[in-house]
Amino acid sequence: MKKTNKIVSLVLALVMILSIMPYGVFAEEDNGVENNPVVGIEPQAPPSDEEVEETTVAVPSEPTEIEPKAENRTEATPEKELAAAKTNAKAEIEATAKAKNDAIDKLTDVSDNAKNNAKAEVNTAVTNAKAEIDNADSIEKVEEAKNEGIKAIDEIKLPEADLDTVKNNAKAEIDATAKNKKDSIDGVDGAKADDIKTAKAKVDAAVTKAKTDIDNATTITEVDTARTNGIKAIDEIKLPEADLDTVKNNAKAEIDAAAIAKKDAIDKLTNVSSSEKTKAKNSVDELAKNGKTTIDAQDTIAKVNTEKTKIINAINAVTPTIIKLEITNVYRSGNYIKGKVNVPYATVYFYREDGSSAYASDEADKDGYFEIYVRNVYRYDYLLAKLSGYTNSEEYTFGRNWSDWDDDDYYREREIYPTSIRVSNDGYKVSGYTNYRNTRVYAYYDGRAVGNGYTDSDGYFNFSTDRKVYNDSDLRFYIGSRSTDSIDKEIYPTSIRVSNDGYRVTGYTNYKNTRVYVYYDGSSVGNGTTDRDGYFSISTDRKIYNDKYLRFYIAGTSTDDEKLEQLSRIAYIKGYPDGTFKPNSNMTRAEAVTMFARLIKG
C-alpha cells in the first residue's frame, strides 16, 4: 500500500508539471510525422521497492494559469454595457415619439382637443417603455422593452378629421379667394365705379352661397364639395372692362398729382432764387396743361397710358437753374482783398494766374462779405467763389475788372514761337526750345493761361500746366518785351530763414527795392521785392524742407550790376556842394574834390 501511494504521488506531480508548461515545449517541427505530446517520454518499468523513496509533493487544488501581460485599457463590464444599452433604447423611444407628435401636428382638419388627446397617448407609451427599460436586468430584456415601446407608439392612431374644423377651414379658404378676387377688380385701370361695385357684389353672393352649402354639409366629403364649388364660382366672376373715358380721367389725375409734388419739391430748394423757382413751376404747369390735352386726344387705352408716362417723366425732369455765385464790390484795403458774394457762407478763393491751387481763401459771413489777406496782386490773379449745391462763380480777374491793378513788372505780352513743342504727362506738361535763355515763358491754351516757367541757359523749357492740353496747335507762348526780363543773375542772400511751416522764405541782400525770384530744387516757388534796406519775405507755393536747395535770382545782366556798383560808390560823402551842409543828401565825387580843395586852400 505504501508503494502504491508513492506511485500515485509521482503521477500526480507529473500531471501538475505538464499542466503548467506551454504546449510549445512539446511541439516539434512538422516533418510529416504527427506530433505526439508525450514524445521523448518512454514508458519504464515501475521502480522496485528499494528504488522508491517516499516523497511528498504539494499539488494545487486548481491548475495554475499564466496571466497575460496587463495592457493599459479599461475593459467593459456587464454593468456598463447594460447602462449604455438602456440609454440608447430610451433615445430611440423618444425619436419615435417625436415623429408621431409631428405627424399629429400636421393634421389640418383635426380639432386641437383631438390632437392633444393623441399626444397624451404618445406620452403614456413613452413613459411605460422607459420604465420597462429601466427595470430590465439584461441587454436582451432592454432590447425587448424598446421594441415593445416603439410598437406601442406606432400603433397609436392619428385623430380623424373633425367636421366642424373642416367646415371652418373651408370657409377660411372661401374668404381668401374672395379677397384676391376683389383686389383684382380694384386693380382694373379705367373700370367704371358702377362696374366695380357690381363685380364685387357678385363675389359677395358667391361667398354667401358657398358658406351656406358648407354649413349644411353633414360629411367631410360634402364640405370639400361645397368648398370646391364656391371657389370655382368666385374665380369665374369676370373682371369689369376698362373704360376709355375713365382711363383718361385717371391719367389726368395722376398728371396733376405729379405736378403738385414737383412744385412742392421746387419750393423746398434752398439754392435756387425765387425767380428761378417761379420759372420752373411755370414750366411744370405748362407741361401738365399740354399733357392733359394730349391725353384727351388719344383713342385707345394703350395710347393714353403711353402718353401719361411721357408727361409725368417730363414733369419730374424739370430742374430749376441753381443760383450761380457772383463776386461783386471787390476792392483793395491795405494787404486785403475785400468784396461780397451773393450767397452767405460761400468760400472765396484767391488764385495766382500761374497757380493750380488756391493761394488764399476766406468764407463769407452771413451777409456775403469776405476779406482775403494778399500782399501783392497781379494782372492775371483772380478770385473764384464756391459753395456746395451752387454753381461756381465766374473768375474775377483783376486785370480785367480793375482799373488800378498792380502790374507784375516781369510779365510781358510779347508772343514768341518756340520749336520742338511737345505735350507730355497726359497733357499736363509742355516742353520746347526758344532762343530766349533764362527767360520766363508764359503758355496759353485756347486763350487762357495754363502755366509758365523759365528757359534754361540753352533756351529749353519744360513746365507743368494746370489744364489739360489736347492739341499743341492751340498753344501760344509769350515772354517779356525788354532785355531786363531775364534772370541770369544769381544772387546769394544772407540770413536765410524758412518759416510758416516751410511756406515762407526771408533773407537779406544788397539789392534794394529789387524783385527776387526763389527757386527750390530747380523749380520756381515764388518771388517778391526787397525793401529799401534789402530785406525780403517771400511766400512760396511749395513747402521748403531744406534751405540748402534754395537758389535766388534777380532780373538784369552783368552790365546792370556794374552800373549798380558804380552808383553805389558815387555818392559816398555827405557835404557842401554850394557851401552849406546838407545832412540828408549824398555828395558826388566831384563835389567832394571841390570841398577838399577848398579846405586845403583854406
C-alpha positions in Angstrom: 0.0 0.0 0.0 2.9 2.3 0.9 4.4 1.6 -2.5 1.2 2.4 -4.3 0.9 5.7 -2.6 4.3 6.7 -3.8 3.5 5.9 -7.4 0.3 7.9 -7.2 2.2 10.8 -5.8 4.7 10.7 -8.6 2.0 10.5 -11.3 0.1 13.5 -9.8 3.4 15.5 -9.7 4.0 14.8 -13.3 0.5 15.8 -14.3 0.8 19.0 -12.4 4.1 19.9 -14.2 2.6 19.1 -17.6 -0.4 21.3 -16.9 1.6 24.4 -16.2 4.1 24.1 -19.1 3.4 25.7 -22.5 2.2 23.4 -25.2 5.0 24.5 -27.5 7.6 22.8 -25.2 6.4 19.5 -26.6 5.9 20.7 -30.1 8.4 19.6 -32.7 8.9 20.8 -36.2 6.3 19.3 -38.5 8.2 17.0 -40.8 5.3 15.0 -41.9 5.1 12.9 -38.8 2.2 13.6 -36.4 3.4 15.1 -33.2 2.9 13.2 -30.0 2.6 15.3 -26.9 4.5 12.7 -25.0 7.3 12.2 -27.4 10.6 11.6 -25.5 8.9 10.0 -22.6 9.3 6.4 -22.8 7.4 4.0 -20.6 9.6 2.5 -17.9 9.2 -0.4 -15.6 8.0 0.6 -12.2 10.8 1.1 -9.8 11.5 -1.6 -7.2 10.6 -1.1 -3.7 14.2 -0.4 -2.9 14.4 2.4 -5.5 11.2 4.2 -4.5 11.5 6.6 -1.7 8.6 8.3 -0.1 8.2 11.9 -1.4 5.7 14.5 -0.6 4.5 16.8 -3.4 2.2 19.8 -3.0 -0.5 19.7 -5.6 -2.6 22.8 -6.1 -6.3 22.4 -5.9 -6.8 24.1 -9.3 -4.5 24.3 -12.3 -2.4 27.5 -12.3 -2.7 29.7 -15.5 0.0 32.1 -16.8 -1.6 35.5 -16.7 -1.1 37.6 -19.9 0.8 40.9 -19.6 -1.5 43.7 -18.4 -2.4 46.3 -21.0 -3.5 50.0 -20.5 -7.1 49.6 -21.3 -10.4 49.7 -19.5 -12.4 46.5 -20.0 -16.1 46.9 -20.4 -18.1 45.5 -17.5 -21.5 44.0 -17.8 -22.9 46.8 -15.7 -21.6 49.5 -18.1 -22.8 47.6 -21.2 -26.3 47.3 -19.7 -26.4 51.0 -18.8 -25.3 52.0 -22.3 -27.9 49.8 -23.9 -30.7 51.4 -21.7 -29.6 54.9 -22.8 -29.6 54.1 -26.5 -33.0 52.4 -26.1 -34.6 55.4 -24.5 -33.2 57.7 -27.2 -34.9 55.5 -29.9 -38.2 55.7 -27.9 -38.0 59.5 -27.8 -37.2 59.8 -31.5 -40.2 57.6 -32.4 -42.5 59.7 -30.1 -41.3 62.9 -31.8 -42.1 61.6 -35.2 -45.5 60.6 -34.1 -46.3 64.0 -32.5 -45.1 65.8 -35.6 -47.5 63.8 -37.7 -50.3 64.7 -35.4 -49.4 68.4 -35.5 -49.6 68.4 -39.3 -53.2 67.4 -39.4 -55.3 70.4 -40.6 -58.8 69.2 -40.2 -58.5 67.9 -36.7 -59.5 69.8 -33.6 -56.9 70.9 -31.0 -58.6 68.8 -28.4 -58.3 65.6 -30.6 -54.6 66.4 -31.2 -53.9 66.9 -27.5 -55.6 63.5 -26.7 -53.5 61.7 -29.3 -50.3 63.3 -27.9 -51.2 62.2 -24.4 -51.4 58.6 -25.6 -47.9 59.0 -27.1 -46.5 60.4 -23.8 -48.1 57.5 -21.9 -46.5 54.9 -24.2 -43.1 56.7 -23.8 -43.4 56.6 -20.0 -44.3 52.9 -19.9 -41.5 52.0 -22.4 -38.8 53.8 -20.4 -40.0 52.2 -17.2 -39.7 48.7 -18.7 -36.2 49.6 -20.0 -35.1 50.8 -16.5 -36.4 47.5 -15.0 -34.6 45.3 -17.4 -31.6 43.3 -16.0 -30.1 42.2 -19.2 -29.3 43.7 -22.6 -31.8 41.2 -24.2 -34.6 42.4 -21.9 -33.7 46.1 -22.7 -34.0 45.3 -26.5 -37.3 43.6 -25.9 -38.7 46.6 -23.8 -37.5 49.0 -26.5 -39.2 47.1 -29.3 -42.5 46.9 -27.4 -42.4 50.6 -26.7 -41.8 51.6 -30.3 -44.6 49.2 -31.4 -47.0 50.8 -28.8 -46.2 54.3 -30.1 -46.6 53.3 -33.8 -50.0 51.7 -33.1 -51.5 54.9 -31.7 -54.0 56.1 -34.3 -53.9 59.6 -35.7 -57.1 61.5 -34.8 -59.7 61.7 -37.6 -60.8 64.9 -39.2 -63.3 66.9 -37.2 -66.4 68.0 -39.3 -66.6 71.4 -37.6 -62.9 72.0 -38.1 -63.1 71.0 -41.7 -66.0 73.5 -42.2 -64.2 76.3 -40.6 -61.1 75.7 -42.7 -63.2 75.6 -45.8 -64.9 78.9 -45.0 -61.4 80.5 -44.5 -60.4 79.4 -48.0 -63.6 80.9 -49.4 -62.8 84.2 -47.7 -59.2 84.3 -49.0 -60.4 83.5 -52.6 -62.9 86.3 -52.4 -60.3 88.9 -51.1 -58.0 88.1 -54.0 -60.8 88.5 -56.5 -61.8 91.9 -55.1 -58.2 93.1 -55.2 -58.1 92.1 -58.9 -61.3 94.1 -59.5 -59.8 97.1 -57.9 -56.7 96.8 -60.0 -58.5 97.2 -63.3 -57.3 100.6 -64.6 -60.1 102.6 -66.0 -63.0 100.5 -64.9 -66.2 102.4 -64.1 -67.2 102.7 -60.5 -70.6 101.0 -61.1 -68.9 98.1 -62.9 -66.5 97.6 -60.0 -69.4 97.7 -57.5 -71.4 95.1 -59.5 -68.5 92.7 -59.8 -67.8 92.9 -56.0 -71.5 92.2 -55.3 -71.3 89.0 -57.4 -68.3 88.0 -55.3 -70.2 88.5 -52.0 -73.1 86.5 -53.3 -70.9 83.6 -54.3 -69.3 83.7 -50.8 -72.6 83.6 -49.1 -73.8 80.6 -51.1 -70.6 78.7 -50.6 -70.6 79.2 -46.8 -74.3 78.1 -46.6 -73.5 74.9 -48.5 -70.6 74.2 -46.2 -72.7 74.7 -43.1 -75.4 72.4 -44.5 -72.9 69.6 -45.2 -73.1 66.5 -43.0 -69.9 64.8 -44.0 -66.4 65.9 -44.7 -66.8 64.9 -48.3 -69.8 67.2 -48.7 -67.8 70.0 -47.1 -65.0 69.5 -49.6 -67.5 69.6 -52.5 -69.1 72.8 -51.3 -65.7 74.5 -50.8 -64.6 73.5 -54.3 -67.8 74.7 -55.9 -67.6 78.0 -54.0 -64.0 78.7 -55.1 -64.9 77.9 -58.7 -67.9 80.3 -58.7 -65.8 83.2 -57.3 -63.0 82.6 -59.9 -65.4 82.6 -62.8 -66.7 86.1 -62.0 -65.5 88.3 -64.8 -63.4 91.5 -64.1 -65.0 94.8 -65.2 -63.6 96.1 -68.5 -61.6 99.3 -68.6 -63.5 102.4 -69.9 -61.5 104.8 -72.2 -63.0 108.0 -70.6 -62.3 106.7 -67.1 -58.7 105.8 -68.1 -58.3 109.3 -69.4 -59.7 110.9 -66.2 -57.4 108.7 -64.1 -54.4 109.6 -66.2 -55.1 113.4 -65.9 -55.5 113.0 -62.2 -52.0 111.3 -62.0 -50.5 114.1 -64.0 -52.0 116.7 -61.7 -50.6 114.8 -58.7 -47.1 114.6 -60.3 -47.2 118.4 -61.0 -48.2 119.2 -57.4 -45.4 117.0 -56.0 -42.8 118.6 -58.3 -43.7 122.1 -57.4 -43.6 121.3 -53.7 -40.1 119.9 -54.2 -39.0 123.1 -56.1 -40.3 125.3 -53.3 -38.2 123.5 -50.8 -34.9 124.1 -52.7 -32.6 126.5 -50.9 -30.0 127.0 -53.7 -32.5 128.4 -56.2 -33.6 132.0 -56.5 -37.3 133.0 -56.2 -37.4 134.0 -59.8 -35.9 130.6 -60.9 -38.4 128.7 -58.7 -41.3 130.6 -60.4 -39.9 129.9 -63.8 -39.5 126.2 -63.0 -43.0 125.9 -61.6 -44.5 127.7 -64.6 -42.8 125.0 -66.8 -44.4 122.3 -64.7 -47.8 123.9 -65.1 -47.3 124.2 -68.8 -46.3 120.6 -69.2 -49.3 119.4 -67.1 -51.7 121.6 -69.2 -50.4 120.4 -72.5 -50.2 116.9 -71.3 -53.8 116.6 -70.3 -54.8 118.0 -73.7 -52.7 115.2 -75.3 -54.4 112.6 -73.1 -57.9 113.8 -74.3 -56.8 113.3 -77.9 -55.9 109.6 -77.5 -58.3 107.0 -78.9 -57.1 103.8 -77.1 -56.2 102.9 -73.5 -52.7 101.9 -74.5 -52.0 105.3 -76.1 -53.4 107.0 -73.0 -51.0 105.1 -70.8 -48.0 105.7 -73.0 -48.6 109.5 -73.1 -49.3 109.6 -69.4 -45.9 108.1 -68.7 -44.1 110.5 -71.0 -45.8 113.6 -69.5 -45.1 112.5 -65.9 -41.4 111.9 -66.7 -41.2 115.3 -68.3 -42.6 117.0 -65.2 -40.2 115.1 -62.9 -37.3 116.2 -65.1 -37.9 119.9 -64.6 -34.8 121.3 -62.9 -34.6 125.0 -61.9 -31.4 126.8 -62.6 -29.3 126.7 -59.5 -28.0 130.0 -58.2 -24.7 131.0 -59.7 -22.3 132.5 -57.3 -21.3 136.1 -58.2 -18.5 138.2 -56.8 -19.0 142.0 -56.6 -17.8 145.1 -54.9 -14.1 144.0 -54.9 -11.5 146.5 -53.7 -8.1 146.7 -52.1 -7.7 147.7 -48.4 -4.1 147.6 -47.4 -3.0 144.0 -47.8 -6.5 142.7 -48.0 -8.8 142.0 -50.9 -12.4 142.7 -49.8 -15.7 142.1 -51.6 -19.1 140.5 -51.5 -20.6 137.2 -52.8 -24.3 136.9 -53.4 -24.7 133.8 -51.2 -23.8 133.8 -47.5 -21.1 131.5 -46.3 -19.7 130.8 -49.7 -15.9 130.4 -49.8 -13.9 132.8 -52.0 -10.6 131.6 -53.2 -7.6 133.7 -54.4 -5.6 132.2 -57.2 -2.3 133.2 -58.8 -2.6 133.3 -62.5 0.1 130.6 -62.8 -1.1 128.5 -59.8 -3.2 125.3 -59.9 -4.3 125.6 -56.3 -5.7 128.4 -54.2 -3.2 130.8 -52.7 -5.5 132.0 -50.0 -9.3 132.0 -49.2 -12.0 133.2 -46.8 -15.5 132.1 -46.0 -18.1 134.9 -46.5 -20.1 136.0 -43.5 -23.9 135.8 -43.1 -24.2 138.9 -45.4 -21.8 137.6 -48.0 -18.8 139.8 -47.2 -15.3 138.4 -47.3 -11.7 139.6 -47.0 -8.5 137.8 -48.0 -5.0 138.7 -46.9 -2.8 139.1 -50.0 0.1 141.4 -50.2 0.7 141.6 -53.9 -1.9 141.3 -56.7 -1.0 140.9 -60.3 -3.0 141.4 -63.5 -4.0 137.8 -64.1 -4.6 136.8 -60.5 -8.2 136.0 -59.9 -11.0 135.2 -57.4 -13.4 132.2 -57.5 -16.4 131.6 -55.2 -17.5 128.1 -54.4 -20.3 126.5 -52.3 -21.7 123.0 -52.4 -25.1 122.9 -54.2 -24.4 126.2 -56.1 -22.7 126.9 -59.5 -19.2 128.3 -59.1 -18.8 132.0 -59.9 -17.0 133.4 -62.9 -13.3 134.0 -62.5 -12.9 137.6 -61.1 -9.7 138.5 -62.8 -8.1 141.7 -61.5 -6.5 142.8 -64.8 -10.0 142.7 -66.4 -12.1 144.1 -63.5 -9.8 146.7 -62.0 -8.5 149.9 -63.5 -5.7 150.2 -60.9 -4.4 146.6 -60.8 -0.7 146.2 -59.8 1.2 145.2 -62.9 3.8 142.5 -62.5 6.9 144.2 -63.9 8.2 140.9 -65.1 5.1 139.7 -67.0 5.1 140.8 -70.7 2.8 140.2 -73.6 5.2 139.6 -76.4 4.5 136.4 -78.4 7.3 134.0 -79.3 7.3 130.9 -81.5 9.2 128.1 -79.8 10.2 124.9 -81.8 10.2 121.3 -80.8 6.9 121.7 -78.9 5.9 118.6 -77.1 3.0 117.8 -74.8 3.5 115.0 -72.3 2.3 113.8 -68.9 -1.1 113.1 -70.3 -1.5 116.7 -71.4 -0.2 118.4 -68.3 3.4 119.2 -69.3 4.7 121.4 -72.1 8.3 121.5 -73.4 10.1 123.2 -76.2 13.0 125.4 -77.3 13.5 129.1 -77.9 16.4 131.5 -78.4 15.5 133.3 -75.2 17.7 131.9 -72.4 16.9 132.2 -68.7 13.6 133.8 -69.6 10.1 133.3 -68.2 7.8 131.8 -70.8 4.0 132.0 -70.5 1.9 129.3 -72.1 -1.7 130.0 -73.2 -4.1 127.3 -74.3 -7.3 128.1 -76.1 -7.0 131.7 -74.9 -6.3 131.0 -71.3 -3.1 131.0 -69.3 -2.3 127.4 -68.3 1.3 127.7 -66.9 4.7 129.2 -67.1 8.4 128.5 -66.5 11.9 129.6 -67.2 14.1 128.6 -70.1 17.4 127.2 -69.1 20.8 128.6 -70.2 20.4 126.8 -73.6 16.8 128.1 -74.2 15.0 124.9 -73.4 11.8 124.9 -71.2 9.7 122.2 -69.6 6.9 123.2 -67.2 3.6 121.8 -65.9 0.1 123.2 -66.9 -2.9 123.5 -64.7 -5.2 122.5 -67.5 -5.0 119.5 -69.9 -3.6 120.4 -73.3 -5.2 118.3 -76.0 -3.7 119.9 -79.1 -0.4 121.7 -79.2 -1.5 123.7 -82.2 -3.7 125.7 -79.9 -0.8 126.7 -77.7 0.6 130.3 -77.6 3.8 131.4 -75.9 4.8 134.9 -74.6 7.8 136.5 -72.9 8.8 139.9 -71.7 9.3 142.8 -74.1 12.5 144.2 -72.6 16.0 142.8 -72.2 15.7 143.1 -68.5 13.3 140.2 -68.5 16.0 137.6 -68.0 17.1 136.3 -64.6 20.5 135.1 -65.5 22.0 136.8 -62.4 22.1 134.6 -59.3 22.5 136.3 -56.0 23.5 135.0 -52.6 21.4 136.4 -49.8 22.4 136.1 -46.2 20.4 135.4 -43.0 18.2 132.9 -45.0 15.3 131.6 -42.8 12.4 129.3 -43.7 9.2 129.8 -41.6 5.4 129.4 -41.8 5.8 125.6 -41.8 8.0 125.8 -44.9 6.0 128.2 -46.9 7.9 131.5 -46.4 11.5 132.5 -47.0 13.2 135.5 -45.6 16.7 136.9 -46.0 18.9 139.9 -46.8 20.7 141.1 -50.0 22.5 144.3 -51.1 19.8 144.6 -53.9 17.3 147.1 -52.5 13.8 147.5 -53.9 14.5 144.7 -56.3 12.4 141.7 -57.3 13.9 138.4 -56.1 13.0 135.1 -57.6 13.1 132.0 -55.4 13.9 128.5 -56.8 13.7 125.3 -54.8 15.2 122.1 -56.1 15.2 123.6 -59.6 11.6 124.8 -59.6 10.3 128.3 -59.2 8.4 128.6 -55.9 7.8 132.3 -55.5 9.1 135.9 -55.9 8.9 139.2 -54.1 10.6 142.6 -53.8 13.2 143.6 -51.3 12.5 146.6 -49.2 14.6 149.8 -49.1 17.1 148.1 -46.8 17.5 144.9 -48.9 15.4 142.6 -46.7 12.8 140.3 -48.3 10.0 138.0 -47.1 8.5 135.8 -49.8 5.6 133.3 -49.6 6.2 130.1 -51.6 3.7 127.9 -53.3 5.6 124.8 -52.4 6.9 123.6 -49.0 10.6 124.2 -48.3 12.1 121.3 -46.4 15.8 122.2 -46.6 17.1 125.7 -47.4 20.4 124.4 -48.9 18.3 123.6 -52.1 17.2 127.3 -52.4 18.5 129.5 -55.2 17.9 133.2 -55.6 17.9 135.3 -58.8 17.2 138.8 -59.9 16.4 140.3 -63.3 19.3 142.0 -65.1 22.7 141.5 -66.7 26.3 141.8 -65.5 26.4 145.2 -67.1 23.5 146.3 -64.9 25.4 145.0 -61.9 28.4 147.0 -62.8 26.3 150.2 -63.1 24.8 149.4 -59.7 28.2 149.1 -58.1 29.3 152.3 -59.7 26.3 154.1 -58.5 26.7 152.7 -55.0 30.2 154.3 -54.9 29.5 157.7 -56.5 27.8 159.5 -53.6 29.8 158.4 -50.6 30.3 161.8 -48.8 27.6 164.0 -47.4 28.7 167.6 -47.6 28.6 171.1 -49.1 28.1 171.4 -52.8 27.2 175.0 -52.5 28.9 175.9 -49.3 26.2 174.7 -47.0 26.0 171.3 -45.3 23.1 169.0 -46.3 22.8 166.1 -43.9 20.2 164.1 -45.7 21.8 164.2 -49.2 24.7 162.3 -50.8 27.7 164.2 -52.2 29.1 163.4 -55.6 32.8 162.6 -56.1 33.3 166.0 -57.9 31.6 167.8 -55.0 33.9 166.0 -52.6 37.0 167.0 -54.5 35.8 170.6 -54.7 35.1 170.6 -50.9 38.6 169.1 -50.1 40.2 171.6 -52.4 38.5 174.4 -50.7 39.5 173.0 -47.3 43.2 172.7 -48.4 43.3 176.1 -49.9 41.7 177.4 -46.7 
